[in-house]
Amino acid sequence: MVLAVTLLAGMASGEDAFLARWQEVGHRQPEGVSLALSAPKTTFFLGETIQAEFAFTTTQRETFLAWAPWSDESFVIDPAALTDDLRRPRRRIVYSGPGPSFLSEKPYSVQVDLNESVRFRKPGVYRVYVLSRRVQQVTDHQRTEFHLHLSGGGTPVELVSNILSLEIRPAPEAWVKERIATAVDILERPASTNSDRAAARRVLLFLNTREAALELAKKLGDDPIDPALASSPYQKEIL
């Protein structure tokens, strides 16, 4: 999955540049298709994993197509000055799952962790929306099974979600220590599954404290260095 972060400079000449751009993109997107951004809650501690969901719907039958490997999405965040862009380089995804499917009124949902693309450096209230080019618009000429399952056969369209407000609070020291201890225990427990270990590493990665970074560096094993770890402010300690 390729997720990028667009960082805005903020307010300019009294105008809300964030809201203005959101409205501009919304006016350009096709009618009858929508993208909803949601989270199980809107208040998080600094370094807490922020799980989000993209839900695509349409009222037009066999017109808009979505496929898991087409994951060209970006978070747009305000205020940008208090965040770090952790975007991943684009890469070809080898995918063996189901082929593309047409959107309908039933949501086509995608789960993501916002922390994979952005790091909040300070507590505060942030506004977030998503730009997505995962969906393709299909014409009558392109609507053949051969084209759809080989290349999608449609034209990418840019969709914009609703604006989500997130409050990031200072993380209590006891909470951080408990999260680190739990993650380390999972990584050191022989009976832990690969899925549990991966989740524990992500907890340490997203916490972004000196102690969490050091524990993660010890437990990487043969795993590749994650870009978020490579951009950690604790690189000297890790090395």
C-alpha positions, 0 to 999 in steps of 0.5 A: 500500500502506498500512502503519502502525506500532503502537508499544508502551510496553514492559513494564508491571508486570513483564508483557510487554505486547508478547507479551500483545497478540500472544497476545490477537490470535492467539486472536481470529483465525479457525481454518484461516488463518495469516500468516507473516512472514519476512526473508532474514536477521535482522541488519541495519546501521542504515539498511539496507533490511529486506525482509520477506515476508508469506505467507498460507495456509489449509486451508479451501477457498474461504473466505478471500480476498486481493487486492493493493489491500487492504493494511491492515497494521501492524508492531508493534515492541518496544522502541517507544521506539527507533523512529519511526513513518513511517505513510502516510496512507490513500489510494485505490489505483487497481488494474488487476491481477488480481482477488481470489483465494482463499487455499490451502495454497500461500502467497499472498506479499507483498513489503514494505520494513519501512523504509517504515513504521518507522525504527530510531533506535538499534542493538539487538534488536527484536521485530516482528510484523504485524497484517493485515486484507488477508484477507476471510472469505467466506460461501456467500451472498457466494461469487459471481463478481460480488461477488468481482471487484467488491468482494471481497464478504467480511468483513475478518478480523484476522490476526497473524503470528509474531514475528520478532527483528531485530538492528540493528547500527551501520553502518560508516562505509565501508559507508554511504559505499559505499552512497551512492556507488553510489546516486548513481552510478546516479542520475547514469548516463544509461543507468540504468532507472527501476526502478534509479533508484527503488531507488537513491532508496530506498537513500538514503532509508532510510540516513537520514544527513545525506549521504544526505538531501542527495544524495536532495534533489538527485536528487528531480527531479519526484518527490514528497517522501516522508513519510520524507524529510519527517520526516528529522532533517536538514530544515534541511540539505535546505532 
